[in-house]
Amino acid sequence: MQSEYQHLIDLNDFPVSWWTKLVDLGVKIKENPQDYAHECDGKIMATLFYEPSTRTQMSFQTAMLRLGGRIIGFDNPANSSVAKGETIKDTTKIVSSYADILVMRHPVAGAAKAASISADCPVINAGDGGHLHPTQTLTDLLTLKIEKKTLCGLTIGLCGDLINGRTVHSLCKALSMFEDNKFIFISTPELRMPAYIKDIITANGSTFEEVDALDEVIGSLDVLYMTRIQQERFASREEYLAQKNTYVLDREKMLLAKKDMIVLHPLPRVDEITVEVDEDSRAMYFTQAKYGVFARMALILTILGENGGSETLKGKVYSGVRCDNPKCITNHEEYLPKSFRFSGDETLLECEYCDERKLI
């Protein structure tokens, strides 16, 4: 299925050269934002946010406004026709006819991919459940480029909820494409990084290790990426409470870290970073959020400036085969084609929407 538009659903749909070009544009915008103040005059961006957001939604809105464009959309599906049972297909079809570019956040994996099938304008994935968050990754890459001066040869620690953390999934997939990066996953067994992410890292030639104690490895890190334990992703409050407060970054742990290590966090934080750490010059999470505006300005300009798209669904529909992931959009919106691709094994299919694997 060929799309007329260039969408951003998964950063890995694009070559590394595309990412670096976009990051370089973000640096230019940061240095001279006034040069881009009218680049989107007359353009409209629609933001469809099916779940709560502060930074992602507002940074997209700020980015479009700073480019001279305008915004429409909703930040509460209860105030839209979604509350009446309208499908993603119908919502997307209507709203995309009003806008030049569409930004979607949704609690179900693969929702942005589903939206791109029927949209009449480019679609940007602003987070789909616990699956991916490519625009946060662009923000992270821009932050590393500015603050560490490189995207290669880094030891990156990722700590907390790694199974549900769409930000860390996207970041690992991206940084594993750059030379000599090493990952250290810090989590409990219940919150371990999904197997498919680890397979991608290995396939891209990077290395990783898994540990359960932050203080044992913090001294070896160039970057520490903290994440919150995401209560909304757990089946019960009891399961959440069993993991809550497992990892807390405080002043004592920061004393063990390198003098040039930086701390990133996609935010919001709950209690995984104490407020005293905010005063440490290595704490970059508020600066990181600010850089998100420049990254999204660069993304909007890049997507709107590209002609033509690629195959929206590149896999194959197999008769009677469904995705086993209950959090996949194909198990919520039945009209969607259940498309799968082979995952390097003739007996292993991978859902094109959520990347869940299935034996056949």
Secondary structure, DSSP 8 states (H G I E B T S, - for coil): -B-SS--BS-GGGS-HHHHHHHHHHHHHHHH-GGGGTTTTTT-EEEEEESS--SHHHHHHHHHHHHTT-EEEEES-GGGSGGGGT--HHHHHHHHHTT-SEEEEEESSBTHHHHHHHH-SS-EEEEEETTTB-HHHHHHHHHHHHHHTS-SSS-EEEEES-TTT-HHHHHHHHHHTTSTT-EEEEE--GGG---HHHHHHHHHTT-EEEEES-STTTGGG-SEEEE----GGGSSSHHHHHHHTTS--B-HHHHTTS-TT-EEE--S--SSSB-GGGGGSTTB-HHHHHHHHHHHHHHHHHHHHT-----BS--SEE-TT-----TTBGGGT-TTS--EEEE-SSTTEEEETTT--EEE-
